Amino acid sequence: MAKVVMFFLFSLFSSYCLASDKLIQLIEYIGADYSAAVQDGKIISEGEYGEMTEFAALISDEVQHGNNAALQQQATHLKQLIRDKADVVAVRGLTATMRQSVLSSIAKLPLPKTAPDLQRGAALYAQNCVACHGQTGLGDGAAGAQMDPAPTNFYELERHNARSLFGLFTTISIGVADTGMSSFANLDEQSRWDLAFYVGHLASKDLPTETAPKALIAAEQIEHLLTATPAELAAQYQQSGTALMALFRKDPAQFYQAREQDPWAVASTNLTLAKSLLSSNPQSSYDLTVAAYLDGFELVEAQLDAVDRPKRNAIEKDMMQVRTLVKNLPQEAATAAAIDAVILQLHQAKTLVASANLTAESVWLLALLILLREGLEALLVVAAIYAVAVKTGRNELKRTVHAGWLSALALGAVTWLLSSFVIEISGASRELTEGYTALIAAAILFYMGFWMHSKTSASEWQQFIQSKVQNALSGGTHWTLALVVFLAVYREVFETILFYQSLWLQGGQIHQLAFIAGIGTGLLALALLAVAVMKFAVKLPLKSFFGSTALLMLLLAFVMAGKGIAALQEAGQLSAAALTFPTISWLGIYPTWQGITLQTALLLVATLYFIRASRK
């Protein structure tokens, strides 16, 4: 009894986090051991029942120091259930609810920084635990023979199912009051996790783990696997949950390795770190929010887009809003809440993608649509400029156009090889490349649109014809047009590589043929579309041709300007002030003041030019 009193007095002066850890330990202890104290409304062990009563009182006293009214009521209810010798199911249901309430209130859990090592845990067990728990963990050690309650038998499956790894870690760290279980705080934190995993896997080490879904291995949060009990995971995922928890306890390294390359985890981790640095280091906090998008979410956008495009757009918009909040140094509470909301969205999206099984048909269609979506814009630029070469009979310009798009494809292939096998191209580099190439191409296209339109007026058109067309395109113009062809094509190739790398991983080996077939179909569709555009353009009268080509170039300049601004905002080079406006990605319209302002200015300049030209 004295130990219980000392435990209670110490908890009064402990930190909030430590108090919460002890609450978790006590709550789990009751949930796991109540069946050894009461069965069918009768006490079967006076010693165990006395512990249940004392620990319930400690829990009730501890939560009175907080301001969680619901948890206080639950603690009172728990004491009443134990007094009434209630059914085990009722007690375990209540302790499970209380445990989640406490976990949600802990600001930062002491989670293992690297994958726990079970072999090292076994060695630590042999040094520290064998005397009481026995050589194999059956609770039959010589020193524990006279203990009441007896040392834990780690093979008891019922008790195992009610204890989380975090609960075991806490027990190892601070011990259990009024029992023979002392604290092992002398061990470093990673060692205590190694030991927790070793004893935590014993009851389930022989359970089959083959049914653990690979998608859940990558999708389920490690924090959840550490704090959930096997019973909770089984309730969530049925048989798969049992296999998943058994595999996690037996081979945690597999789960950690999956997250080292998991963009979802990269995004969530960076946002969590950004939140912790809001006050102390705002610049680093902002940099982390940028990295959360560039090195995390952007890499899985295509996967989410295939499953739920509105959700993808919403997350993209909210992540940009978070960057703006951090950049402008607002109230920390509001920014932290916004970050938490995005992290929750990312977790939901990750689960959604993991549960969506792509069929061969869907992989084929996605590969086709990605190529059409990204390639159409480049195709229109190439077709428009090549049509000028055909219409004016300039073979030099034809060769220049071919040189532009072929060199873009060649550089795209080199980029793919380098990014896949040699170096890792950072997210910032990707966005900066896309942003600057888009803006340069937009500027050139905007100028060429006016130049084309100037040939539609009667005097300019007549002068153009009289010069026999050939002399109107100088060598400098050739290379300017080649540059815009190169930039337009390379930008789309660069972005397509990113989407295809993601789809290749998501589709898996079994859908590789469908993936390749989708690319082939997309290339064929683009080729047919190019032929159709060319035939239509060549048949137009020269004046109509120049007029329609001018409008097309101005439209493409409008689209590329919007995409360029958006890419630089995603790279953190430009601020982003959000607008209440829909995203229309195929038109390059993104709801920010910066992008909309530039596009509005382009429209205004073009409109004024057309009005002036019509008056002439």
Secondary structure, 3 states (H helix, E strand, C coil): CHHHHHHHHHHHHCCHHHHHHHHHHHHHHHHHHHHHCEECCEECCHHHHHHHHHHHHHHHHHHCCCCCHHHHHHHHHHHHHHHCCCCHHHHHHHHHHHHHHHHHHCCCCCCCCCCCCHHHHHHHHHHHCHHHHCCCCCCCCHHHCCCCCCCCCCCCHHHHHCCCHHHHHHHHHHCCCCCCCCCCCCCCHHHHHHHHHHHHHHHHCCCCCCCCCHHHHHHCCHHHHHHCCHHHHHHHHCHHHHHHHHHHHHCHHHHHHHHHCCHHHHHHHHHHHHHHCCCCCHHHHHHHHHHHHHHHHHHHHHHHHHHCHHHHHHHHHHHHHHHHHHHCCCCHHHHHHHHHHHHHHHHHHHHHHHHCCCCHHHHHHHHHHHHHHHHHHHHHHHHHHHHHHHHHCCHHHHHHHHHHHHHHHHHHHHHHHHHHHHCCCCHHHHHHHHHHHHHHHHHHHHHHHHHHHHCCCHHHHHHHHHCCCHHHCCHHHHHHHHHHHHHHHHHHHHHHHHHHHHHHHHHCHHHHHHHHHHHHHHHHHHHHHHHHHHHHHHHCCHHHHHHHHHHHHHHHHHHHHHHHHHHHHHCCCCCCCECCCCCEHHHCECCEHHHHHHHHHHHHHHHHHHHHHHHC
